[in-house]
């Protein structure tokens, strides 16, 4: 079942999309990867959704990726004795560790790591930035602040500290339990929230040890300062524009989004653009024109995937949201200017045989009437190198490893296929590629296909062969 587009769609599952029939409808509408958001729901609910995804995978015969999104540390204020309060601009407001319910003068902030990092003139943002406080003085157990931007405030609202590198791990004990649980079920990607520094990704890498792809959610300004190193340490990146747009001025987010996509493309790492892409479709069957343009911009920039959150998880029109996103992507990719942009934004190649082969592959696909490109891979690296080149022809990622096939479902232009046998010769690879290109609907007898692989066979990371053959 082939997609008639290159960029992929990630759909979040939730109360509106938990049953198997809806998950199948989302897949049929265009979802390539399903996100399990562990900020909501129980492990049992996520396991049920995962099992439904795997049933859809068996029904369709197409590898489907599953992304486990860890909650990360949630920084929140405490409760209020008499319900919601109102903070007035210019008023003094104290934050401390005292567990007593708060009022208009003070509130609990049960995070000593925040107090340890605060300095005078630091800003704290509450409730997605609706409330802004400026620290006037602080100690290890409290901070005296002045209200810069006031308004109504209810209990347990989130707290952001945009200009401070907090001395805390990106993984909580809950995250560690959820990570172990997800790995035991065989999820394909792990997304780490609240990434601040390269060490956060190294910690996740050491735990996962290759059992899944690891993804950095970039939503903290501190992470942008170490962008290149974080990208180097991960297998993929999510541009999490929600918190990023809280902690940074809104006008900076588009520029940073483009910078992240460029860096991921240079490194050959899949990148997802996420958050509020079709937000109005939570309640409406059609998006705003601005939302359609937002999705299109991410595709023009060369993102591997775009993501739906509440639109597919809890909205009224989850299937319509996926279908709309798929149509927007297809429309962009039909634009001749889109190919001009892709051709003009190549980069990141290294002086290696593998990169030379994949660069040649792109040129061959541009010069000849190539129906499809077939990459034979065990680790996925050959297929990802081919995808980084953004060739005109679709790329078949042939692999004997089911977990790699599922992981490749996220990457631009890749149609992953689990091939049952591990090829032992060039002739066998050519035979598998020809048969797969036909059975998957990418080529007909007489068509030209291009094949890449590596020798010795069975060794990861040895791409060194390119074959142009007729079907």
Residue pairs with C-beta under 8 A, 6 or more apart in sequence:
1 60
1 61
1 62
2 394
2 415
2 440
2 441
2 442
3 30
3 32
3 326
3 415
4 330
5 30
5 326
5 329
5 330
5 333
6 329
6 333
6 390
6 394
6 412
6 413
7 299
7 303
7 304
7 305
7 306
7 329
7 333
7 412
8 32
8 33
8 304
8 305
8 306
8 409
8 410
8 411
8 412
9 30
9 31
9 32
9 33
9 305
9 306
9 307
9 308
9 322
9 325
9 326
9 329
10 31
10 32
10 33
10 34
10 35
10 67
10 272
10 274
10 305
10 306
10 307
10 308
10 410
11 17
11 26
11 31
11 33
11 34
11 35
11 307
11 308
11 312
11 318
11 322
12 34
12 35
12 36
12 37
12 307
12 308
12 309
12 310
12 311
12 312
12 313
13 23
13 34
13 35
13 36
13 37
13 49
13 312
13 313
14 37
14 40
14 41
14 310
14 312
14 313
14 314
15 313
15 314
16 22
16 312
16 313
16 314
16 315
16 316
16 318
17 23
17 26
17 312
17 313
17 318
18 45
18 48
18 49
18 52
19 52
20 52
20 55
20 56
22 318
22 319
23 34
23 49
23 52
23 53
23 56
24 56
24 59
25 319
26 34
26 312
26 318
26 319
26 322
27 56
27 60
27 64
29 319
29 320
29 322
29 323
29 326
30 322
30 323
30 325
30 326
31 312
31 322
32 64
32 65
32 305
32 409
32 410
33 64
33 65
33 66
33 67
33 188
33 189
33 305
33 409
33 410
34 49
34 53
34 64
34 65
34 66
34 67
35 67
35 69
35 191
35 307
35 309
36 46
36 49
36 50
36 66
36 67
36 68
36 69
36 182
36 187
37 69
37 309
37 313
38 46
38 68
38 69
38 70
38 71
38 175
38 178
38 182
39 69
39 71
39 74
40 313
43 178
43 181
46 68
46 182
47 181
47 185
50 66
50 185
50 187
53 64
53 66
54 64
56 64
57 63
57 64
57 406
63 402
63 405
63 406
63 408
63 409
63 416
63 417
63 418
64 406
64 409
65 188
65 189
65 406
65 407
65 408
65 409
65 410
66 187
66 188
66 189
66 406
67 187
67 188
67 189
67 190
67 191
67 215
67 410
68 178
68 179
68 182
68 187
68 189
68 190
68 191
68 212
69 191
69 193
69 217
70 171
70 175
70 178
70 179
70 190
70 191
70 192
70 193
71 172
71 174
71 175
71 178
71 193
72 170
72 171
72 172
72 175
72 192
72 193
72 194
72 217
73 168
73 169
73 170
73 172
73 194
74 158
75 109
75 111
75 114
75 158
75 159
75 160
75 161
76 110
76 156
76 157
76 158
76 159
77 95
77 102
77 107
77 108
77 109
77 126
77 153
77 155
77 156
77 157
77 159
78 99
78 101
78 102
78 107
78 108
78 109
78 110
78 155
78 156
79 101
79 102
79 108
79 155
79 156
80 101
80 102
80 103
80 107
80 153
80 154
80 155
81 100
81 101
81 102
81 103
82 103
83 154
84 152
84 153
84 154
84 155
85 102
85 103
85 104
85 152
85 153
86 104
86 150
86 151
86 152
86 153
87 93
87 104
87 131
87 147
87 150
87 151
87 153
88 147
88 150
89 147
89 148
89 149
89 150
90 146
90 147
91 104
91 146
91 147
91 150
92 105
92 144
92 145
92 146
92 147
93 104
93 105
93 106
93 107
93 133
93 145
93 146
93 147
94 105
94 106
94 107
94 142
94 143
94 144
94 145
95 106
95 107
95 108
95 109
95 124
95 133
95 142
95 143
95 145
96 106
96 108
96 109
96 141
96 142
96 143
97 108
97 109
97 110
97 112
97 115
97 141
97 142
98 106
98 108
99 108
99 110
100 108
101 108
102 108
102 155
109 115
109 143
109 159
111 159
112 140
112 141
113 166
113 167
113 168
114 159
114 161
114 164
114 166
115 138
115 139
115 140
115 141
115 142
115 143
116 140
116 167
117 161
117 164
117 165
117 166
117 167
118 135
118 138
118 143
118 161
118 164
119 135
119 138
119 164
120 135
120 136
120 137
120 138
121 134
121 135
122 134
122 135
122 138
122 161
122 163
122 164
123 132
123 133
123 134
123 135
123 148
123 161
123 162
123 163
124 132
124 133
124 134
124 135
124 143
124 145
124 159
124 160
124 161
125 131
125 132
125 133
125 159
125 160
125 161
125 162
125 246
125 247
126 132
126 133
126 153
126 157
126 158
126 159
126 160
127 153
127 154
127 157
127 158
128 158
128 160
128 246
129 160
129 246
130 149
130 151
131 147
131 149
131 150
131 151
131 153
131 157
132 147
132 148
132 149
133 145
133 146
133 147
133 148
134 145
134 146
134 148
135 143
135 144
135 145
136 144
136 145
136 146
137 143
137 144
138 144
160 243
160 246
160 247
162 221
162 246
162 247
162 248
163 221
165 196
165 197
165 222
166 196
169 200
169 203
170 192
170 193
170 194
170 195
170 196
170 200
170 203
170 204
171 179
171 192
171 200
171 203
171 204
176 207
179 190
179 204
179 207
179 208
182 190
182 212
183 190
183 208
183 211
183 212
186 403
187 212
188 212
188 213
188 403
188 406
188 407
188 409
189 212
189 213
189 214
189 215
189 235
189 236
189 407
189 410
190 204
190 208
190 212
190 213
190 214
190 215
191 215
191 216
191 217
191 238
192 200
192 201
192 204
192 214
192 215
192 216
192 217
193 217
193 219
193 240
194 200
194 217
194 219
194 220
195 201
195 216
195 217
195 218
195 219
195 220
195 223
195 230
196 220
196 222
196 223
197 222
197 223
197 226
197 230
198 226
198 229
198 230
198 232
198 233
200 216
201 214
201 216
201 230
201 233
201 234
202 233
204 214
205 214
205 233
205 234
208 214
212 403
212 407
213 235
213 236
213 407
213 410
214 234
214 235
214 236
215 234
215 235
215 236
215 237
215 238
215 272
216 223
216 230
216 231
216 233
216 234
216 236
216 237
216 238
217 237
217 238
217 240
218 224
218 227
218 230
218 237
218 238
218 239
218 240
218 244
218 260
219 240
219 241
219 242
219 243
219 244
219 247
220 243
220 244
220 247
221 244
221 247
221 248
223 230
224 256
224 259
224 260
227 259
227 260
227 263
228 263
230 237
231 237
231 263
231 264
231 267
231 269
232 267
234 269
235 269
235 270
235 407
236 264
236 269
236 270
236 271
236 272
236 304
236 410
237 260
237 264
237 269
237 270
237 271
237 272
238 271
238 272
238 274
238 307
239 256
239 257
239 260
239 261
239 271
239 272
239 273
239 274
239 275
239 303
240 274
240 275
241 253
241 257
241 273
241 274
241 275
241 276
242 274
242 275
242 276
244 253
244 256
245 253
245 275
248 256
254 297
257 273
257 298
257 301
258 301
260 271
261 271
261 273
261 298
261 301
261 302
261 303
262 301
262 302
262 345
264 270
264 271
264 304
265 271
265 302
265 345
265 347
265 348
265 388
266 347
266 348
267 348
268 348
268 384
268 385
268 387
268 388
269 384
270 304
270 305
270 384
270 387
270 410
270 411
270 412
271 303
271 304
271 305
272 303
272 304
272 305
272 306
272 307
272 410
273 298
273 301
273 303
273 305
273 306
273 307
274 306
274 307
274 309
275 307
275 309
276 291
276 294
276 309
277 291
277 294
277 295
277 298
277 306
277 307
277 308
277 311
277 325
278 287
278 291
278 295
278 308
278 311
278 321
278 324
278 325
279 291
279 310
279 311
280 286
280 287
280 288
280 291
281 287
281 291
281 311
281 315
281 317
281 320
281 321
281 324
282 310
282 311
282 314
282 315
282 316
282 317
283 315
283 316
284 317
285 316
285 317
285 320
286 324
287 321
287 324
292 324
292 328
295 306
295 325
295 328
295 329
296 328
296 331
296 332
298 306
299 306
299 328
299 329
299 332
299 333
299 338
300 332
300 338
300 341
302 341
302 342
302 345
302 390
302 412
303 412
304 387
304 410
304 411
304 412
305 410
305 412
306 325
306 329
308 318
308 321
308 322
308 325
311 317
311 318
311 321
312 318
312 321
312 322
315 321
332 338
339 392
342 390
343 390
345 390
346 389
346 390
348 388
349 355
349 356
349 359
353 463
353 464
354 381
354 382
354 385
354 454
354 461
354 462
354 463
354 464
355 385
357 452
357 463
357 464
357 465
357 466
358 382
358 385
358 386
358 388
358 389
358 452
358 463
359 389
360 466
361 373
361 386
361 389
361 391
361 450
361 452
361 466
362 386
362 389
362 390
362 391
364 370
364 450
364 466
364 468
365 373
365 391
365 392
365 393
365 450
366 391
366 392
368 448
368 450
368 468
369 447
369 448
370 392
370 393
370 448
370 449
370 450
371 393
371 437
371 442
371 443
371 444
371 447
371 448
371 449
371 471
372 393
372 394
372 395
372 396
372 437
372 442
372 443
372 447
372 449
372 450
373 386
373 391
373 393
373 394
373 395
373 396
373 449
373 450
373 451
373 452
374 395
374 396
374 398
374 433
374 436
374 437
374 449
374 450
374 451
374 452
375 382
375 383
375 386
375 395
375 396
375 397
375 398
375 451
375 452
375 453
376 382
376 398
376 399
376 423
376 429
376 432
376 433
376 451
376 452
376 453
376 454
377 383
377 397
377 398
377 399
377 404
377 453
377 460
377 463
378 399
378 400
378 401
378 404
378 422
378 458
378 459
378 460
379 404
379 460
379 461
380 397
380 399
380 404
380 407
380 408
381 460
381 461
381 463
382 452
382 453
382 454
382 463
383 395
383 397
383 399
383 408
383 411
383 414
383 416
384 408
384 411
384 414
385 463
386 395
386 413
386 414
386 452
387 395
387 411
387 412
387 413
387 414
390 412
390 413
391 413
393 450
394 413
394 415
394 442
395 413
395 414
395 415
396 414
396 415
396 416
396 417
396 433
396 436
396 437
396 440
396 442
397 404
397 405
397 408
397 411
397 414
397 415
397 416
397 417
398 417
398 419
398 432
398 433
398 436
399 405
399 408
399 416
399 417
399 418
399 419
400 418
400 419
400 420
400 421
400 422
401 418
402 418
404 416
405 416
405 417
405 418
406 416
408 414
408 416
409 416
415 440
415 442
417 436
417 440
419 432
419 436
421 428
421 432
422 457
422 458
423 429
423 432
423 453
423 457
424 457
424 458
425 457
426 453
426 465
426 467
429 451
429 453
429 457
430 451
430 467
430 469
433 449
433 451
433 469
434 443
434 449
434 469
434 471
437 443
437 447
437 449
437 471
438 444
438 445
438 471
442 449
443 449
443 471
444 471
445 471
446 470
446 471
447 470
447 471
448 468
448 469
448 470
448 471
449 468
449 469
449 470
449 471
450 466
450 467
450 468
450 469
451 465
451 466
451 467
451 468
451 469
452 463
452 465
452 466
452 467
453 463
453 465
453 467
454 461
454 462
454 463
454 464
454 465
455 462
455 464
455 465
456 462
